[in-house]
Amino acid sequence: MLKTLLKKQLLEFVSGFLSKNTEKKKQGKGSKAVVIGLFIFAFISFMMMFFSMAFMLSGLTAEGGDWLYFSVFGILASLMGIMGSVFMTYNTLFEAKDNDMLLSMPIPSWMILFSRMAGLYLTAFFFEAMVFIPAVIIYFITSPIKPLPLILCIVNVFVLPLFAISISFVLGWVIAFFASKLRNKSIITVVFSLVFFAVYYFCAMRLNEIINMIMTNTEIIGEWIKKYLNPIYRMGLGCAGDFFSYVIFLVFVCIIFAVIYIIASHSFIKLATAKKGMKKIKYKEKLTARTSVKAAFLKKEFLFFKNTPIYILNCALGSLILLIVAVFSAVRHNDLTAVLALVPQFGEDSLPCVLAVAVCFVASMNNMTSVSVSLEGKSLWFLKSVPADVKNIFFGKLMLHILVTGVPLLIADIIISTAFGFGFITFILFTLFTEVFMILCAETGLMVNLIFPKTDWLNEASAVKQSISALIGMFAGMLYSILVILSFYLLSAFTTPVIFFISVTAVLLLLTALIYKWLTTAGIKRFMAL
């Protein structure tokens, strides 16, 4: 039984990156190659960042700080593993759609829990491998290769995720406990996640300062790790060649995981079957205002979005970042102007174009439409059975993206234009350019999701984070941004910002019209065939 559950969880993890529809057509080799290629590209891109960081910190090993080098990357890898798995823990363990079905079968709850945690282990493994593998490679490039340290480093790649999912489970359990007491469970998840993201981005923006601090305060940091993070200190010694120290770290991780797992297995059924919300609403008869079909579909999309934390956090975080970027630009506009003046191709007149491209890049981080069809899941038949034009269904999904992204985008446009003193004409063109770009991204996401739907998921995390449409939708927005940047770079010497805005906006409008034409013709046919 355990073998079957583990196989099911592995297939669920892998199938998250593949798309299926109700016609049960096999996905072509070309589509699978695209998925694998994009996944490898994203994995390598993140690894390159940590390769450069490892190279900058490799000086620690020259001063006998091998253990400190591995301890620092052990901490970073653990944080990445926790961050990568904590947002899936709640949905995967306590909110999976097949929990009731599995618990109704003669299957011990500990087996179900173990198989779920195996999936979380894979997620944490990939996040931690992106950090620790580059550190190991750089270490053995800059230092002599010794068999024992090499073996222990390889073992550590597989041990660290156990520590990460143990912490992730505790955090997920806390979220599940409080969510079971609240009617709107999305509030606590969103707040918790935003705090986590804020800490992550703060560290990412100050990465160089953190590296310099580590290099100049090695003794203080080393003593702090020894005193407060002794298991990580033992791990660092072990990866540097101290076998006994690594055994201590391994035993510590195994004990922590075992204790948390035993405690969790006793509360799993209670939390997985808990009634959501404490207060029971008493029905009161009242008149409902009559609305249009389009408004009804938009309201339906908004209510689902509001009550799905993983949808908000993974597909709409760009809206928050837009406001942060706008405020930062207003406060530091003089510094940004001075930096751009150092680039020969960017004169003072080109400042609106550069800022517009930057704003578009941030707006492209929102990819709600690229998963909106997939998130219908098993209730897709109900949506298709409604006697309404499919165009109205598409309108609701597109308009949700446009409102959630477009309103913060408009606020950012106003703040940036005011801070940098743009004229009225420039402001209008600046705003029109960014808003049209955003609409193009919304339509592209919906088109991609219709081509690569994923409706056989067991929890929303699979559709949002492990589907080809989400991956392509995210990269499509970035690709549009890169193409606009290249266009500006090639045309900056031959045209003015006004002409650039008008010409590129015209091209974006043409692409928007073509994709909308596809959505209202071939897109409708694909939707009805799902």
C-alpha angles and dihedrals in degrees: 000000000000090000090052093049092049090049090050092050092048092049089048091051093049096039089056088079093050127073128226135178135194092266087069092223113168115247111250124246089246093058092048090049090053091051093048091045094051092045092051091046093052092045093050093044092058092043091055090060091055091043089061091046092050090050091053091050095043088095088077090071093056090062095049093266097126091129091049090050092054092041092056092050091043089058092046093047091049092050091049091048092050093046092047096049105031093074090054097042096078095047096039098047107028106019103039111136093230096053093101092047094050094044090052090059125080091262121128111245091230090064092052091048092047093052091048091051089050088063091049089049091058091051093049090045094058093048094048094044089059088062107032101040093059089048091053093047094049091046094056092043092056097035135048114274113247122183099227098049090045092052093046092048090053091048090049092058088065097038100052094066089061090061092046096051090046090059091040091054092053090051091044091049090053090051091047093049095052093039089057088059096049131071094211099047092173093074097068093042094050094046093047092047095047090053089051092049091048091055091046095050092044089056092043093053091050096043095122092048090050092051092049090048091052093048094049098041103040095137095050093045091045092053091046091053092047092051104039105020102036095153089056088048089054090049090052091050090048095052088049090057108278103128096184092053092051091051088056090052092047093051090048093052093046092049093048092049093046094049093048092045094051092048091045094050090060094052098036097092093046094051096039092054099035117133109248112233130020104222118071114218115231113221116243122186112235140153118265119217114243114244136180122266091250092051090050093054091046090051090050091052092046094050091051091047092049093052098044110078096185089053091053096044098045101035107030107035089105089073091063092044090052090059092046091050091048093052091045091051091050093050097041101030093125092055092048091050091051092050093050090049089064091064110085094212093052114072126177090266092058094058095098091053094049092048092046091054090048091051091048091052091055092046090053088065088078110085105165096139092053090070102024095099093043091052090063085075116165091352091067090100089061092054091048092049094057110107094237136112111268087227088069090053090052089046091059093050095045094044092052089057092044094051098041092047102026099055095053087041091055091048090050091049091052094047094046094045091050094045094051095040100241117180122245095260092047091049092052092048092043091052095043091050095051095043093050089048089053093050090050090054090049093052092044091053093052091048092051092048091052090052095044107028122173109195102148096078125136095209134016092249090070093055095042102041106020107045132100092229092058091049095047092043091055094047093044091062091048090048091053089051092050092049091051090049091051091048091052092047092051096043101036093094094049106040144041125245091252093055090043092053093047096046098044092043088053090053091048091050090052091051090046091052092048094050091046088053089053092048093052094048118023091016092060091050092051091048093051090048094055 
